[in-house]
């Protein structure tokens, strides 16, 4: 979903919706949200500027994130972020965030944030 109002990765972190695990570019705009746990679905459907919401923590998620040029990956549901994923995000230059919120709740949170309701 493309957002009407753009906000940055730093805005999301400051809002309390997610915390930084590795921050490549806090001023990168988040222009939409995309949620999936299928790598092929992310490659074909995520858009540049999206925040990608997932519970996957395998370092291989950085490839679709890079191809789609997402603003950040957000690991949801309190899923522990691995050191291997952090390291791969650093190498690939992809901001990595985490959230205790379930994917559906974080989706609503992001929508409300862009709508100015947070």
C-alpha positions in Angstrom: 0.0 0.0 0.0 1.3 3.4 -0.9 1.0 6.1 1.7 -0.5 9.5 1.2 2.0 11.1 3.6 5.6 10.0 3.7 7.6 9.6 6.9 11.2 8.5 7.6 12.7 5.4 9.2 13.7 7.7 12.1 10.1 8.9 12.4 9.0 5.3 12.8 11.7 4.6 15.4 10.8 7.8 17.4 7.1 6.9 17.3 7.9 3.7 19.3 6.5 1.4 16.6 9.9 -0.3 16.0 13.4 -0.2 17.2 16.6 -0.1 15.2 18.7 -3.3 15.0 20.9 -1.8 12.2 20.3 1.7 10.8 21.7 2.4 7.4 19.8 5.6 6.6 17.4 6.9 9.2 16.3 9.7 6.8 15.2 7.3 4.2 11.5 7.9 3.3 8.9 5.2 4.0 6.4 5.6 1.2 4.4 2.4 1.7 4.1 -0.8 3.6 4.4 -4.4 2.5 3.9 -7.6 4.5 4.9 -11.1 3.4 7.0 -14.0 4.5 7.5 -15.3 1.0 10.7 -14.2 -0.7 9.4 -14.6 -4.2 6.3 -12.5 -3.3 8.5 -9.8 -1.9 10.7 -9.7 -5.1 7.6 -9.5 -7.3 5.4 -7.1 -5.3 7.3 -5.0 -2.8 8.1 -1.5 -4.1 10.9 0.9 -3.6 10.4 2.8 -0.4 8.2 0.2 1.3 8.7 -0.9 4.8 8.8 -4.7 4.6 7.1 -6.4 7.5 8.0 -10.1 8.1 8.8 -12.6 10.8 11.7 -14.1 8.7 15.2 -13.7 10.1 17.2 -15.7 7.7 19.9 -13.5 6.1 18.6 -14.5 2.7 15.7 -11.9 3.1 18.2 -9.2 2.3 18.3 -10.3 -1.4 14.6 -9.5 -2.1 14.9 -6.4 0.1 17.7 -5.2 -2.1 16.0 -6.1 -5.3 12.9 -4.2 -4.3 14.8 -1.3 -2.8 12.7 -1.3 0.4 13.3 1.5 3.0 13.7 -1.1 5.7 13.0 -4.6 6.9 10.9 -4.8 10.1 11.0 -8.2 11.9 7.6 -8.4 13.7 5.9 -10.4 16.5 8.9 -10.1 18.8 10.8 -12.6 16.7 14.5 -12.5 17.8 16.8 -10.9 15.2 19.9 -12.9 14.6 23.4 -11.5 14.5 23.8 -13.1 11.0 20.8 -11.0 9.7 22.2 -7.8 11.3 25.6 -8.5 9.7 24.1 -9.2 6.3 21.9 -6.0 6.5 25.1 -4.0 7.2 26.9 -5.5 4.2 23.9 -4.9 2.0 23.1 -1.4 3.4 19.6 -2.2 4.4 18.1 -0.7 7.6 16.8 -3.5 9.9 14.2 -2.8 12.6 12.3 -5.0 15.0 8.9 -4.7 16.7 7.0 -6.7 19.3 3.8 -5.9 17.5 2.2 -8.6 15.3 2.3 -7.9 11.6 -1.3 -6.9 11.4 -1.0 -4.5 14.3 2.2 -2.9 13.0 0.5 -2.5 9.6 -2.3 -0.5 11.2 0.3 1.4 13.3 2.2 2.4 10.1 -1.0 3.5 8.4 -2.0 5.6 11.4 1.5 7.1 11.5 1.3 8.3 7.9 -2.2 9.5 8.4 -1.1 11.7 11.3 -3.1 9.7 13.9 -0.1 8.8 16.1 
